[in-house]
C-alpha cells in the first residue's frame, strides 16, 4: 500500500450553513429598517420645530449604524448571535426616535424603549464573542439589565414629565416624588448590573490569551464606560456648563461607536477564530444533506485552506486518509503542524494545518474537541476503506505471485524440458536417417507427440504470446485455435497493461471461450477488449442455447474469484435460448 504525506491535502471549500438562503432575508431586514428610519425622521420633522433641527435624527442615525454593523456581522458569521442582536438593537434605536413625534401612541412606544439600547449594550458585552450568554451569573445580570431599562423605566412616563405630562397615553398622574424614587431605584439597581458586568468581564479577561486581552480589554472598558456615561450625563444635563445640546450629542456619539467596535473585535484579533470554532457546533447540528464536509468546515473555521484530516486505525497503528491510504504526519519543525484528536480517551485522528498560518496549536485543539465525535464517525469509514484496500492489495499480490510462478514454470518447461525433448527428437531423426530401423522412427514420433503435448501444457500455464506480446495478441492467438468462428473487437495500437490485469483478462477470455465451445452449441462467438474509465472491459458472447448458471461449475467460479481478486466486477447473462454474455471490468491501476 503506497504511503503519501498529507502536506498537500485539502482544498478549501467555503460554505457556511444556510448562508446563501440567509443573505436575502438579512438584507431585507436592513432595507425595512432604513425605510422605518426614514419614516420616523419624516414624522419627527412634521410634528413640531426643534432647535437645532438635526438633533432629532440622531437616534435613527445611531439605529442605522447599528443595523448596518449587525448585518455585516450576521452575514460574516451566520451562526454567531451578535449579528442578530445588533440588528435588533438597531430597530430599537430607530424606535427611540418616536419620542420626538406628536402622535401619543408613537410617543408611548418611544418612551417604553428609550433606555433599552443600554441594556442591549450590556447584553453585547456579556455575549462577546460568540453571541451566546455563558453562565448563570451572566444570564441573570443581562436579565436584570433589561428589567432596569424596561420595568424600572416606567415611573418616568407614568408619573413624571411635568403637570401636563408628555404627549402620550401612558401618564397616570403627575407625581414627581414617585418619579424621583423610581429614578434612584433604577440608578441603584443599574449600578449593581454594571458592577456585576465589570466583575464577569474581568474574570474573562484573566482567562483569555494575551492577544485576546488586547482586543477584548479596550472593548469591554469602552462598552462599560458608554453605558455608564449616558444615564449619568442625562441626570446632570441641566448642570452642564456647555448647555444641553453638546451633552446630548456626546451621548449619541459615544453610543454610535459601540456597534463598530463590536464588529471589528468580532472579525479581528484572537477572538475572531474562536467565534468561528464555536460555529462548528451549528455545523454539527445542521442537516447532513445541506452542510459542507468536515474538512471544509474546519478549514473555514481555522482560516487555513490547507487543513487536512488523518484518521487513526488501531488495527495497523497508522494514520490513513479518507480513501484509506496511508499518510504520514509532518515532523516537528516543518512548516506543517499536526494536532491529535481524542474522544473518551481514544485517539481518533489528527488535524494537519499550516503552522506558518496558525501559530497557536491551541486553536486547532479547540476545533478538534468540537468535532471529535464527527471525526470518529468519519474515521470508521476511512478504517473500513483501509481494510478493503489492504484486502485488495493482498489479493492482488496473491494473483501476482501465482502469475509469477506460472511464468517461471512455463519458462522452465519451455527452455528446459522442451529443449531437451527437441534435441532428443533430432537425435532420433539422425539415427533413423542412418538406417537404424523402425525403433528410431517410433522414438522420434513419440518425442514429436510429447513435444506437441508439452507445448499445449506450456500454452495453458502461461501462453508465450501473452508474456511476450500482451493480452490482445494472446486473445488473437486464442481465437485462432477455437473451432467456432470468433469475431474480435480490439483496440488498435493499444499499449500493454499491467501483468496481473493481462493475465486476468486472458483467463476470463480463455475460460469463457472454453465454456462456449463445450456447452453453448453456438455458431459464432464474439470477443471484445477495450479500456474505459480506467478499467479493462472484457466481453465474450455467443449465440448458443444459454442457460449457464454462474453459481455452478469450477470454471465460472474461478473466473469470478480471479476478477474479484483485482477488485473487479463480473456479470454473466445467460437466458435460455438467448445465448450467454460474460462481461468483466478489471481496474487497470
N, C-alpha and C positions, 0 to 999 in steps of 0.2 A: 504494500500500500504506500503510495508516494506521500512524502511529508512536505508540507509547504508552510511558510510563515504567514502570520496574519498581518504583516506590516502593510500590505497594500489592499486591505479589506474595504468594506462597506462604503458605498457612495451615498451621500446624504439624500434623504427623501423627505422633504419637509411636508407636514400635513397635520395641523392641529385638528382635534376632534371638532367637527361641525363648523370649522372656521368659514368655509365658503357659504354655507347657508346662514351663518350668523351675521356676516357683513351687511347684507341689505337691511336686516332688521335694526341693527345698531345705527346705521346711517339714517334710517327713517326716524329713529328716536331723536337724533341730532337735528334733523330738519324740522320735526314737530316742535322741539324745544326752541329753536330760533324763531319759529313762527309765533310761539307763545310770548317770547321775549319782546318781539316787535309789537304784538297786540297790547301787552302791558304798558310799554312805553307810549303807545298811541293813546291809551286810556288815561295815563298819567297827565299827558300834556293837554288833554281835552277837559280835565277835571277843573283845575284852577291854576293860576300862575304861581310859580315857585321861584324864589330868588336864592341862589342862582338857578337858572332853569335846568342845567345839566346834572344837578346833584341827584335828581330823582331817577336817573337812568343808571346810577352806579350799581344798584342791586341786580338788575337784569344783566348788566355787563359782567359782573362777577359770576353770575349764573351761566352765561355763555362760555366764559373761560373755563369754568369747572366742567361744563358739559363737553367742551372740546377735549380737555385733558382726559376725562373719563372715557370718551370714545377711543382716543388713541390707546389708552391702557387696556381697554376691553378688547380691541382688535388685535393688539400685540400679544396679550395674554388672555385668551378666551376663558381659561379655567380659573383665573385669578379674580377674586371678588372686589378688588379695589376699583376696577373699572366701572362695574355696575353701581357701586356705592357712590362714586364721584358723579356719575350721570344723574343718580337720584338727588344728590346734593345740588347739582346744577338746576334741576327743576324746582327744588325748594327755594333756592336763591331767587329764581325768577318770581316765585310766588310771593316772596317778601316785598317785592315792589308794589304789590296791591295795596299796601297801607297808604300809598300816596294817591289813591283814586277817590272818587266821590260817590261810589256805589257802596251802601252799607254792608251788603253781603261780601263783596270783594275785600273791603277793609277788614272785616272779621276774619276772613281766611288769612290775610296778610299778618294780622296781629297774632293769630294762633301759631303760625310757623316762624314768627320773627326771629327767635333765637335758636331754632332747630339746627341751622347750619353750624353753630358752635358745637352742638352735640355730635354732629356728623364729623367734624374735625377730630374730636376725641375718639370717635369710632375708627377713623382712618389711622390714627396713631396706634391704637391697640391692635388693629388688623394688619399693620405693615409687617412683612412684605407680601404675604400670601393672600391677604384679603379675608382671612378667617381668624376669628377670635380664639385665643388659646388660653385655657384655664378658667376655672370658676371665678376667680377674683377679677380677671379681665372682663368676663361677660357681665358680672354684677356691676362693675364700675361703669361700663358703657350703658347698661340699662338705667342706672341711676342718673347718668348724664342726660338721657332722654327725658327722664322724669323731671329733672331740674328745668329743662328747656321747654317742656310742654305743660306739665301739670302745675309746677310752681310759677310758671309764667302767667297763669290765669288771673291772679289778683290785679295784674297791671291793666287788663282790659275789662275786668268785672267791676272793679271799684275805683280805678284811677282815671286819668285823662281829664280831670277838672270837673266843675259843676255841670257843665253842659254835656260832658262826655264826648268821646270821639264819634265820628260819623259812622257808627256801627250799631249792630243789633245785639251786641254782647253785654254792654254795661248794665249791671243790676242797680247800682246806686253809687253816688259819689261819697266814698268812704276812704279818705286819704290815709287814715290810721291803718286800715286793713291793707291798703296798698303798700304802705311802708313796712308793715310786719311781713307781708309776703315777700317784699324785696330783700329784707335781711335774712329770712329763711332761705330764699333762693340763693343768696350770696354765700351763706354758711354751708349749705349742702353742696353748692357748686365748688366751694373750696375743698371739701372732702374729696370730691371727684378728681380735682386736679392734683391733690396730694397723692391719692392712690395711683393716679395715672403716672405721675413722676416716679413713684416708687417702682411700679411694674416695669416701666421703660428703663430705669436704671439697672434693674436686675437683668433685663435682656441685653443691655449693653455690656454688662460684665461677662456674660456668657458668649458674646459674639467674638468673631475674629477681629484682628486689628484693622483689616480692610473694611469689614462691615461697620466697625465703630466710626471710621472716617466718613462713612455715608450716613449712617443712622443717627449718630450723635448730633450733628447740626440740625438734621430734620426734626428729631424729637424736641430739641431745645426750641427751635423756631415755632413748631406747632403749639407747644405749651404756652410760649410767650404770646402767640397770636390769640389763643383762646382766653388768656387772662387779660390782655390789653383791651379787647373790645368791650366787655362789660365794665371793666374798671374805668376806662376813659369815658364811657357813657354816663357813669354815676357822677363824675365830676365835670361834666361837659360845660355846665354853667359857670364853673370857676376858672375855665381856661382863659389865660391872658390873650390868646391869639384868636378867640372867637369860636363860634360853633362849627362853622363850615370846615376849617382846617382839621378839626378833630374828627369829624365825620369822614372826611376824605381819607385821613390816616387809617381809620378803621377798615374802610373798604380796600385800600391799597395793601394793608397787611394781610387781609384775607384773600386778596386777589392772587398773591404769590403762593398761597398754600397748595392749590392743585398742581401748579407747575413743578414745585419742589417734590411733591409726591411722585409724579410721573417720572421725573428724572431719576429719582432714587430707586424706583422700581426697575427701571430699564438699564441702570448702570450700577457699577460697583459690585462688591462681594455678595450683595443680596440678590443681584439680578438672576444668576443661575440657580440660586436657592429657590426662588419663586418658580423657575422653570421645572425644577425637580419635583416640586410639590404638585405641578400639573400632571406628572406621571400618574398620580393617583386617579385623576379624572380619566386618563388614557386607559388605565386598567379597568375602570368601571364602565367603559363605553362598549357598545355592541361590537363584537369581533369583526363583523362584516363591514363595518364602516370606519374602522380605525387603522392607522398605519401599523407596520410591523414593529417588533420590539427594538430592533437595531435602529431604524429611522427615528423612532420616538426618543431613544437615548441620545442619538446624535443631535436631535433638535433641542433636547433639554440641556445637554452639556455644551452646545455650541461648537461641536467638533464633528465635521462631516466624515472623518475617517474612523469613527468609532466602529469597532468590530466585536463580535461575541465569540467566545470559545466555550465549549461545553465539556464538562468533566465526565469521563467514562470510567467508573470504578473498576470494571472488569479488566480493563487494559492498563489502568493507571496513566491515562494520557488524555490530552485535550483534542477535541475534534471540532470541525466547523459544522454549519447547518446541513451540509451534504454528507457528513460522516467522515470526511477526510481528516487525516492527522494534521494538527497545527502545532507550532512551537511558539511559546510566549516570548516576548522580547526580553533580552537580558538587561540587567541593571546598567545604567549609564548610557543606554541608547536613547534616540530621540522619541522612541515609543515607550509607553508605560503600560502596565497591566495591574489590575486590582482583582483579587479573587472575591467571589460572591458565595456566601454560605447562607443556609437556612436550616434552622433547628440543629445547628452544629454540623451539618453536612455540607461538603464542598459541592457546588452545583455548576460552577463555571467561572468565567473571568471576563472582565471588560477591558479591552485593549484600546488605548487612546493616544492622542498626540501629546507627549509630555512637554513639548515646547509651547503648546497652546494652553494646556491646563497644567498650571504649575503645582496646584494643591491636590494631591490624590484623595484628600478627604471628601472633596466634592463628588468624585467618582464613586467612592464608597457609599456616600449617602444615596446616590442614584441606585447603586446595587442593592441596598437594603429595601428600597421601594419596589424594585422589580424582581426580587429574589424568587418569588413563587412563580411568576410568569417565566422567568429564565429556567426554572426547574422543569416546567411543562415543556418548553422547547428542547431542553436537554434530553428528555425521554425520547422525543422524535429523532434527535440527532444520534442518540445512542443506538436506536433501532436501525437507522440508516448505516451507522458504522458497522453494526453486526452483519447487516446484509452485505455491505461492501466487503467485509472480511470473509464471509462465506463465499461470495462470488470470486474473490481473488484466490481463495483456497481451491475452489473447484476449477478455476482457470489453470492454476498451477498443476493440478492433477492431470487435466487434459494435456497440458504442455509436456508434462513428464511422460505420459503414456505415448503421445505422438513422438517424442524424442526416442523413446525405447523402440517404437515401431520403425523409425528411420534407421536406428542402429542395427536392428535385426535385419531389415531389408538390405542394408549396406553389407552386412556380414554374409548374408545369403548370396547376394549378387557378386560381390568381389571375392568371396572366399569359396564357398561350396560350388556355386555355379561355374566359376572359372576352372576349378579342378575337374568338374564333370566335362566341360568343353574340351579340356586338354586330353582327358581320357578318351572322349569320342574321337578326337583327331588321331590319337594313337591307334584306336581300334580301326579307323579308316585306313591308316597306313599299313597295318597288318593284313587287312582284307585285300589291299592292293598288291601286297607281296605274295598273295596266293596262299594264305594260311587257313583257308577253309571257311565253312559256314559259321563256325563258332565266333569268329571275329565279326562277321556281319551281324549275327544276332546280338553280340555285345554292343556294337555301335547303335543298332536300332533301339536297344533298351536304354542306352545312355541318352539318345536323342529324345526318347519319351520322358525320361527323368528330367532332362533339361527343360522340356516344354512344361512339365508339371511344376517344376521349381519356379520358372518364370511366372506362372499363374499365381503361385503362392506369394512370390515377391510383389506381384501386382496387387494382390489382395491386402498384403500387410501395409505397404506404402508405395503407391504407384510412382514409378520414376518420372512420369510426366508431371505429377503433382509437385514433387520436390524440386525438379529442375526447371519447369516452365510455368507452374502455377495452376490455380484452380480451373481457369477457363480452358486451358489446353488439356488438362486431365478430363474435364467434362466432355470435350470433343472426342477424346480417345475412348472414353467410356461409351459414348453414344454410338461410335463406330462398331463396337463389339456387341451391341444389343440386337437380337434377331428381329425386333419390331422397328419400323421406321420412327425416327426421333427428329422432331423439329426443334432446333436450338435457337434460343433468343439470348444473345450475349452482347455485352458492351464492347464496342470496338476500341482497341488500344487501351484497355483497362489496366491500370498498374497492379502490381502484386499486392495482396492483402497479408495481414499478419498470419503467421503459420497456423496458430490454433483456429483461426477463422476459416482458412482454406481447407484444413483437414476436416473440420466440422461440416463445411459446405459439401465437400466431396463425399463424406459419409452419408449425408442426407440424400444427395442425388443418387449415389450408388444403391442405398437401401430402398429408396422409392422406386427406382427402375427395376431392381430385382423383384420386389413385390408385385409390380405391374406385370412383369414377364411371367411370373409364377401363377398369379391368381386373377388378373383382371380380364383376360381374354380380349385385350384391346387390339385395335388395328393400327393405332397411331399414338405416339407419346409426344409430349411437349415439355421441354426443359427451359426455364428462364432464370438467368442470373443477372442481377443488377444491384447497384448501390443507391440507397435513398435515405436521406436524413441520418447519415452516419451509421447505417446498418446495411448488411448484405441481405438482400431479399432473394430467397430461393423458392422457385415454384416448379413442381413436377405434376403434370396432369395427364390423364389417359381417358380414352373414350370407351372404357370397358364396362363391365357389369356393375361395378360399385359394390356397396355393402361391406366395405372394410371396417373393422372395429378397432379404433385406436387403443382400447384398453386390453386387447389380446395380441399375442404374438411378440416374441422377444425382439424382433427387428424394429417394430414400431416403438416399443418401449425404450429400446436402446437409442433410437433416433431422438425421442423426446428427452431422454436423460442427457444426451450429448448436447443438444441445443440449450437445455436449461443450465448446463454447467457453465455456459458463457453468458448467462443471464439473458438468453434469447427467448423467442416466442415461437411456438409451433401450433399450427392448425391443420386438421385433416377433415376434409369434407368428402363424404362417400355415400351419397344416397343411392339406393338400389336402382339400377338401370340408368344412372346418370354419370357413371364414371367416378374416378377418385381424383381429388386435388389436394396435394400436400404443399403447404406454404410455411416457410420458416424465415424468421428475421433474426439475424445474429449481429450484435453490436460490433463494429469494426475496430473500436478503440481497444 
